[in-house]
Amino acid sequence: MHHFSVLFVLSFFSFPLFFAVFVSSAAEQNANLQKQQQLFTIEGKTVVNAELQRIKPNWKAGARIFLDYGKFVGFIRQDGSFIVPDVPSGSYILEVASGDFQFESVRVDITNSGKIRARRLNLVQPNVVSTLPYPVKLTARHPMRYFRVREEWRITDVLMNPMMLMMGAAFILVVLMPKLAAQDPNVQKEMQNMQLPKVDMPDMADMLANIWSSGSNKKGSRKQITSGPNTKRVTR
């Protein structure tokens, strides 16, 4: 019984000591964790021109600010400003998720010391750095287009048609070129020379007629020589 009472007294006085040591160690671990992973806040503002604002005046109600496609979310205030709290250090894509307007996206880099840098988002050449002022400004480009606009008839489509171009070229060659050539005496003289017959070249019809006529004359003379009574027979 005496030993039981001694153990009870020792445990009664040692429990607060152990509890204090546990709380202090947990607080120290929490402080070290916060020191290792410090959280920061990203600030910025959305800019919408007056023309787009008239189209959708209440666009802010359904818009959100996304970091890395929704990993961290922020809300837009009435004046267009926004904050994204509790963001650890790293590189993020900052964009506006809106169903009304298309905004430009930027890349935000946060260092371990808390320095925040904004630069243009370039997915083709990520190493090309084009810095932007901070706090960032996300500008609306145009309303969201969910349907493709149907092409309208234009006069340029008719004029640039290949058939129309060929007709235009033929019209120039047939109508305009002779008129231009008639105004230039040198060109007109060359055209006349091209139309004159060439004397040096023999006529094929005359050549054939001469060949056939010469052949018929030889046959007629042979018949006259062999048909006489006092003539000798000549053989060739």
CYANA upper distance limits for C-alpha pairs under 8 A (distance plus 0.5 A):
  1 MET  CA      5 SER  CA      6.92
  2 HIS  CA      6 VAL  CA      6.93
  3 HIS  CA      7 LEU  CA      6.83
  4 PHE  CA      8 PHE  CA      6.68
  5 SER  CA      9 VAL  CA      6.74
  6 VAL  CA     10 LEU  CA      6.76
  7 LEU  CA     11 SER  CA      6.59
  8 PHE  CA     12 PHE  CA      6.54
  9 VAL  CA     13 PHE  CA      6.88
 10 LEU  CA     14 SER  CA      6.49
 11 SER  CA     15 PHE  CA      6.43
 12 PHE  CA     16 PRO  CA      8.28
 13 PHE  CA     17 LEU  CA      7.82
 14 SER  CA     18 PHE  CA      6.81
 15 PHE  CA     19 PHE  CA      6.63
 16 PRO  CA     20 ALA  CA      6.57
 17 LEU  CA     21 VAL  CA      6.84
 18 PHE  CA     22 PHE  CA      6.71
 19 PHE  CA     23 VAL  CA      6.70
 20 ALA  CA     24 SER  CA      6.65
 21 VAL  CA     25 SER  CA      6.68
 22 PHE  CA     26 ALA  CA      6.67
 23 VAL  CA     27 ALA  CA      6.62
 24 SER  CA     28 GLU  CA      6.61
 25 SER  CA     29 GLN  CA      6.67
 26 ALA  CA     30 ASN  CA      6.66
 27 ALA  CA     31 ALA  CA      6.63
 28 GLU  CA     32 ASN  CA      6.66
 29 GLN  CA     33 LEU  CA      6.59
 30 ASN  CA     34 GLN  CA      6.68
 31 ALA  CA     35 LYS  CA      6.54
 32 ASN  CA     36 GLN  CA      6.55
 33 LEU  CA     37 GLN  CA      6.58
 34 GLN  CA     38 GLN  CA      6.02
 37 GLN  CA     88 PRO  CA      7.05
 37 GLN  CA     89 SER  CA      8.34
 38 GLN  CA     88 PRO  CA      6.62
 38 GLN  CA     89 SER  CA      7.98
 38 GLN  CA    112 ASN  CA      8.19
 39 LEU  CA     85 PRO  CA      8.33
 39 LEU  CA     86 ASP  CA      5.37
 39 LEU  CA     87 VAL  CA      5.56
 39 LEU  CA     88 PRO  CA      5.07
 39 LEU  CA     89 SER  CA      7.62
 40 PHE  CA     85 PRO  CA      6.85
 40 PHE  CA     86 ASP  CA      5.86
 40 PHE  CA     87 VAL  CA      5.48
 40 PHE  CA     88 PRO  CA      6.53
 40 PHE  CA     89 SER  CA      7.94
 40 PHE  CA    114 GLY  CA      7.32
 41 THR  CA     83 ILE  CA      7.10
 41 THR  CA     84 VAL  CA      6.06
 41 THR  CA     85 PRO  CA      4.82
 41 THR  CA     86 ASP  CA      6.40
 41 THR  CA     87 VAL  CA      6.52
 42 ILE  CA     83 ILE  CA      6.01
 42 ILE  CA     84 VAL  CA      5.57
 42 ILE  CA     85 PRO  CA      6.98
 42 ILE  CA     87 VAL  CA      8.04
 42 ILE  CA    116 ILE  CA      8.43
 42 ILE  CA    135 PRO  CA      8.30
 43 GLU  CA     81 SER  CA      8.14
 43 GLU  CA     82 PHE  CA      6.44
 43 GLU  CA     83 ILE  CA      5.02
 43 GLU  CA     84 VAL  CA      7.10
 43 GLU  CA    135 PRO  CA      5.98
 43 GLU  CA    136 VAL  CA      7.41
 44 GLY  CA     81 SER  CA      6.29
 44 GLY  CA     82 PHE  CA      6.05
 44 GLY  CA     83 ILE  CA      7.02
 44 GLY  CA    134 TYR  CA      7.92
 44 GLY  CA    135 PRO  CA      5.16
 44 GLY  CA    136 VAL  CA      5.02
 44 GLY  CA    137 LYS  CA      6.23
 44 GLY  CA    138 LEU  CA      8.17
 45 LYS  CA     80 GLY  CA      5.98
 45 LYS  CA     81 SER  CA      4.51
 45 LYS  CA     82 PHE  CA      6.34
 45 LYS  CA    135 PRO  CA      7.88
 45 LYS  CA    136 VAL  CA      6.87
 45 LYS  CA    137 LYS  CA      5.44
 45 LYS  CA    138 LEU  CA      6.81
 46 THR  CA     80 GLY  CA      5.61
 46 THR  CA     81 SER  CA      6.67
 46 THR  CA     82 PHE  CA      8.34
 46 THR  CA    137 LYS  CA      6.16
 46 THR  CA    138 LEU  CA      5.26
 46 THR  CA    139 THR  CA      6.42
 46 THR  CA    140 ALA  CA      8.13
 47 VAL  CA     80 GLY  CA      7.47
 47 VAL  CA    137 LYS  CA      7.18
 47 VAL  CA    138 LEU  CA      6.50
 47 VAL  CA    139 THR  CA      5.16
 47 VAL  CA    140 ALA  CA      6.76
 48 VAL  CA     52 LEU  CA      6.92
 48 VAL  CA     53 GLN  CA      6.78
 48 VAL  CA    139 THR  CA      6.68
 48 VAL  CA    140 ALA  CA      5.87
 49 ASN  CA     53 GLN  CA      6.61
 49 ASN  CA    140 ALA  CA      8.16
 50 ALA  CA     54 ARG  CA      6.73
 51 GLU  CA     55 ILE  CA      7.29
 52 LEU  CA     56 LYS  CA      7.08
 52 LEU  CA    142 HIS  CA      8.03
 52 LEU  CA    143 PRO  CA      7.85
 53 GLN  CA     57 PRO  CA      5.56
 56 LYS  CA    100 ASP  CA      7.64
 59 TRP  CA     63 ALA  CA      7.04
 59 TRP  CA     98 SER  CA      8.06
 59 TRP  CA    100 ASP  CA      6.92
 60 LYS  CA     64 ARG  CA      8.43
 60 LYS  CA     76 ILE  CA      6.85
 60 LYS  CA     77 ARG  CA      8.16
 60 LYS  CA     78 GLN  CA      7.84
 60 LYS  CA     80 GLY  CA      8.26
 62 GLY  CA     98 SER  CA      7.15
 62 GLY  CA     99 GLY  CA      7.94
 63 ALA  CA     75 PHE  CA      7.90
 63 ALA  CA     76 ILE  CA      7.60
 63 ALA  CA     96 VAL  CA      7.37
 63 ALA  CA     97 ALA  CA      6.07
 63 ALA  CA     98 SER  CA      5.05
 63 ALA  CA     99 GLY  CA      7.72
 64 ARG  CA     73 VAL  CA      7.35
 64 ARG  CA     74 GLY  CA      6.51
 64 ARG  CA     75 PHE  CA      5.75
 64 ARG  CA     76 ILE  CA      7.06
 64 ARG  CA     96 VAL  CA      6.39
 64 ARG  CA     97 ALA  CA      5.65
 64 ARG  CA     98 SER  CA      7.19
 65 ILE  CA     73 VAL  CA      6.05
 65 ILE  CA     74 GLY  CA      5.20
 65 ILE  CA     75 PHE  CA      6.43
 65 ILE  CA     76 ILE  CA      7.71
 65 ILE  CA     82 PHE  CA      8.23
 65 ILE  CA     84 VAL  CA      8.09
 65 ILE  CA     94 LEU  CA      7.74
 65 ILE  CA     95 GLU  CA      6.49
 65 ILE  CA     96 VAL  CA      5.30
 65 ILE  CA     97 ALA  CA      6.59
 66 PHE  CA     70 GLY  CA      5.27
 66 PHE  CA     71 LYS  CA      7.53
 66 PHE  CA     72 PHE  CA      6.43
 66 PHE  CA     73 VAL  CA      5.44
 66 PHE  CA     74 GLY  CA      7.05
 66 PHE  CA     93 ILE  CA      8.43
 66 PHE  CA     94 LEU  CA      6.43
 66 PHE  CA     95 GLU  CA      5.96
 66 PHE  CA     96 VAL  CA      6.70
 66 PHE  CA     97 ALA  CA      7.16
 67 LEU  CA     71 LYS  CA      6.20
 67 LEU  CA     72 PHE  CA      5.51
 67 LEU  CA     73 VAL  CA      6.93
 67 LEU  CA     92 TYR  CA      6.49
 67 LEU  CA     93 ILE  CA      6.04
 67 LEU  CA     94 LEU  CA      5.39
 67 LEU  CA     95 GLU  CA      7.22
 68 ASP  CA     72 PHE  CA      7.66
 68 ASP  CA     92 TYR  CA      6.13
 68 ASP  CA     93 ILE  CA      5.58
 68 ASP  CA     94 LEU  CA      7.24
 69 TYR  CA     93 ILE  CA      8.04
 69 TYR  CA     95 GLU  CA      8.35
 72 PHE  CA     84 VAL  CA      7.58
 72 PHE  CA     87 VAL  CA      7.94
 73 VAL  CA     84 VAL  CA      6.83
 74 GLY  CA     82 PHE  CA      7.19
 74 GLY  CA     83 ILE  CA      6.38
 74 GLY  CA     84 VAL  CA      5.19
 74 GLY  CA     85 PRO  CA      8.02
 75 PHE  CA     82 PHE  CA      6.41
 75 PHE  CA     83 ILE  CA      7.50
 75 PHE  CA     84 VAL  CA      8.19
 76 ILE  CA     80 GLY  CA      6.30
 76 ILE  CA     81 SER  CA      6.31
 76 ILE  CA     82 PHE  CA      5.23
 76 ILE  CA     83 ILE  CA      8.21
 77 ARG  CA     81 SER  CA      5.92
 77 ARG  CA     82 PHE  CA      6.43
 88 PRO  CA    110 ILE  CA      8.16
 89 SER  CA    109 ASP  CA      8.08
 89 SER  CA    110 ILE  CA      5.26
 89 SER  CA    111 THR  CA      5.93
 89 SER  CA    112 ASN  CA      6.09
 89 SER  CA    114 GLY  CA      7.81
 90 GLY  CA    109 ASP  CA      6.34
 90 GLY  CA    110 ILE  CA      5.66
 90 GLY  CA    111 THR  CA      7.00
 91 SER  CA    107 ARG  CA      7.53
 91 SER  CA    108 VAL  CA      6.25
 91 SER  CA    109 ASP  CA      4.85
 91 SER  CA    110 ILE  CA      6.77
 92 TYR  CA    107 ARG  CA      6.17
 92 TYR  CA    108 VAL  CA      5.75
 92 TYR  CA    109 ASP  CA      6.90
 93 ILE  CA    105 SER  CA      7.51
 93 ILE  CA    106 VAL  CA      6.44
 93 ILE  CA    107 ARG  CA      5.03
 93 ILE  CA    108 VAL  CA      6.75
 93 ILE  CA    121 LEU  CA      8.16
 94 LEU  CA    105 SER  CA      6.30
 94 LEU  CA    106 VAL  CA      5.84
 94 LEU  CA    107 ARG  CA      6.32
 94 LEU  CA    108 VAL  CA      7.12
 95 GLU  CA    103 PHE  CA      7.73
 95 GLU  CA    104 GLU  CA      7.51
 95 GLU  CA    105 SER  CA      5.20
 95 GLU  CA    106 VAL  CA      7.20
 95 GLU  CA    138 LEU  CA      8.27
 96 VAL  CA    103 PHE  CA      6.67
 96 VAL  CA    104 GLU  CA      8.40
 96 VAL  CA    105 SER  CA      7.84
 96 VAL  CA    138 LEU  CA      8.20
 98 SER  CA    102 GLN  CA      7.59
 99 GLY  CA    144 MET  CA      7.25
100 ASP  CA    143 PRO  CA      6.29
100 ASP  CA    144 MET  CA      5.97
101 PHE  CA    140 ALA  CA      6.64
101 PHE  CA    141 ARG  CA      7.68
101 PHE  CA    142 HIS  CA      6.31
101 PHE  CA    143 PRO  CA      4.74
101 PHE  CA    144 MET  CA      5.47
102 GLN  CA    140 ALA  CA      6.17
102 GLN  CA    141 ARG  CA      6.14
102 GLN  CA    142 HIS  CA      6.12
102 GLN  CA    143 PRO  CA      6.41
102 GLN  CA    144 MET  CA      6.10
103 PHE  CA    138 LEU  CA      6.84
103 PHE  CA    139 THR  CA      6.13
103 PHE  CA    140 ALA  CA      4.80
103 PHE  CA    141 ARG  CA      6.14
103 PHE  CA    142 HIS  CA      8.22
104 GLU  CA    138 LEU  CA      6.50
104 GLU  CA    139 THR  CA      6.59
104 GLU  CA    140 ALA  CA      7.18
104 GLU  CA    141 ARG  CA      7.48
105 SER  CA    120 ARG  CA      7.94
105 SER  CA    121 LEU  CA      6.75
105 SER  CA    138 LEU  CA      7.51
106 VAL  CA    118 ALA  CA      7.27
106 VAL  CA    119 ARG  CA      6.45
106 VAL  CA    120 ARG  CA      5.45
106 VAL  CA    121 LEU  CA      5.26
106 VAL  CA    138 LEU  CA      8.40
107 ARG  CA    118 ALA  CA      6.28
107 ARG  CA    119 ARG  CA      5.90
107 ARG  CA    120 ARG  CA      6.56
107 ARG  CA    121 LEU  CA      5.84
108 VAL  CA    116 ILE  CA      7.41
108 VAL  CA    117 ARG  CA      6.22
108 VAL  CA    118 ALA  CA      5.04
108 VAL  CA    119 ARG  CA      7.03
109 ASP  CA    116 ILE  CA      6.19
109 ASP  CA    117 ARG  CA      5.68
109 ASP  CA    118 ALA  CA      6.89
110 ILE  CA    114 GLY  CA      6.56
110 ILE  CA    115 LYS  CA      6.20
110 ILE  CA    116 ILE  CA      5.10
110 ILE  CA    117 ARG  CA      7.09
111 THR  CA    115 LYS  CA      5.83
111 THR  CA    116 ILE  CA      7.14
116 ILE  CA    134 TYR  CA      8.25
117 ARG  CA    131 THR  CA      7.90
117 ARG  CA    132 LEU  CA      8.20
117 ARG  CA    134 TYR  CA      7.33
118 ALA  CA    131 THR  CA      6.37
118 ALA  CA    132 LEU  CA      5.78
118 ALA  CA    133 PRO  CA      7.23
118 ALA  CA    134 TYR  CA      6.84
118 ALA  CA    136 VAL  CA      7.23
119 ARG  CA    129 VAL  CA      6.99
119 ARG  CA    130 SER  CA      5.79
119 ARG  CA    131 THR  CA      4.58
119 ARG  CA    132 LEU  CA      5.50
120 ARG  CA    129 VAL  CA      7.71
120 ARG  CA    130 SER  CA      6.10
120 ARG  CA    131 THR  CA      6.96
120 ARG  CA    132 LEU  CA      7.36
121 LEU  CA    126 PRO  CA      8.20
122 ASN  CA    126 PRO  CA      5.88
122 ASN  CA    128 VAL  CA      7.84
132 LEU  CA    136 VAL  CA      7.63
153 TRP  CA    157 ASP  CA      7.99
154 ARG  CA    158 VAL  CA      7.79
155 ILE  CA    159 LEU  CA      6.89
156 THR  CA    160 MET  CA      6.41
157 ASP  CA    161 ASN  CA      6.76
158 VAL  CA    164 MET  CA      7.78
159 LEU  CA    164 MET  CA      6.66
159 LEU  CA    165 LEU  CA      7.75
160 MET  CA    164 MET  CA      7.38
160 MET  CA    165 LEU  CA      7.16
161 ASN  CA    165 LEU  CA      6.85
162 PRO  CA    166 MET  CA      6.71
163 MET  CA    167 MET  CA      6.71
164 MET  CA    168 GLY  CA      6.62
165 LEU  CA    169 ALA  CA      6.72
166 MET  CA    170 ALA  CA      6.69
167 MET  CA    171 PHE  CA      6.61
168 GLY  CA    172 ILE  CA      6.80
169 ALA  CA    173 LEU  CA      6.85
170 ALA  CA    174 VAL  CA      6.55
171 PHE  CA    175 VAL  CA      6.16
171 PHE  CA    176 LEU  CA      7.68
172 ILE  CA    176 LEU  CA      5.44
172 ILE  CA    177 MET  CA      6.71
173 LEU  CA    177 MET  CA      5.75
173 LEU  CA    178 PRO  CA      8.27
174 VAL  CA    178 PRO  CA      7.54
175 VAL  CA    179 LYS  CA      7.44
176 LEU  CA    180 LEU  CA      6.73
177 MET  CA    181 ALA  CA      6.59
178 PRO  CA    182 ALA  CA      6.57
179 LYS  CA    183 GLN  CA      7.06
180 LEU  CA    184 ASP  CA      7.37
181 ALA  CA    185 PRO  CA      8.23
181 ALA  CA    187 VAL  CA      6.15
181 ALA  CA    188 GLN  CA      6.43
182 ALA  CA    187 VAL  CA      7.89
182 ALA  CA    188 GLN  CA      6.20
183 GLN  CA    188 GLN  CA      8.34
184 ASP  CA    188 GLN  CA      6.75
185 PRO  CA    189 LYS  CA      6.62
186 ASN  CA    190 GLU  CA      6.87
187 VAL  CA    191 MET  CA      6.76
188 GLN  CA    192 GLN  CA      6.85
189 LYS  CA    193 ASN  CA      6.80
190 GLU  CA    194 MET  CA      6.76
191 MET  CA    195 GLN  CA      6.89
192 GLN  CA    196 LEU  CA      6.96
202 PRO  CA    206 ASP  CA      8.49
202 PRO  CA    207 MET  CA      8.16
203 ASP  CA    207 MET  CA      6.94
204 MET  CA    208 LEU  CA      6.79
205 ALA  CA    209 ALA  CA      6.73
206 ASP  CA    210 ASN  CA      6.68
207 MET  CA    211 ILE  CA      6.84
208 LEU  CA    212 TRP  CA      6.83
209 ALA  CA    213 SER  CA      6.58
210 ASN  CA    214 SER  CA      6.56
211 ILE  CA    215 GLY  CA      6.85
212 TRP  CA    216 SER  CA      6.91
213 SER  CA    217 ASN  CA      6.88
214 SER  CA    218 LYS  CA      7.02
215 GLY  CA    219 LYS  CA      7.18
216 SER  CA    220 GLY  CA      6.97
217 ASN  CA    221 SER  CA      6.95
218 LYS  CA    222 ARG  CA      6.96
219 LYS  CA    223 LYS  CA      7.04
220 GLY  CA    224 GLN  CA      7.10
221 SER  CA    225 ILE  CA      7.07
222 ARG  CA    226 THR  CA      7.06
223 LYS  CA    227 SER  CA      6.83
224 GLN  CA    228 GLY  CA      7.62
225 ILE  CA    231 THR  CA      7.80
226 THR  CA    231 THR  CA      7.58
226 THR  CA    232 LYS  CA      7.99
226 THR  CA    233 ARG  CA      6.55
226 THR  CA    234 VAL  CA      7.64
227 SER  CA    231 THR  CA      8.42
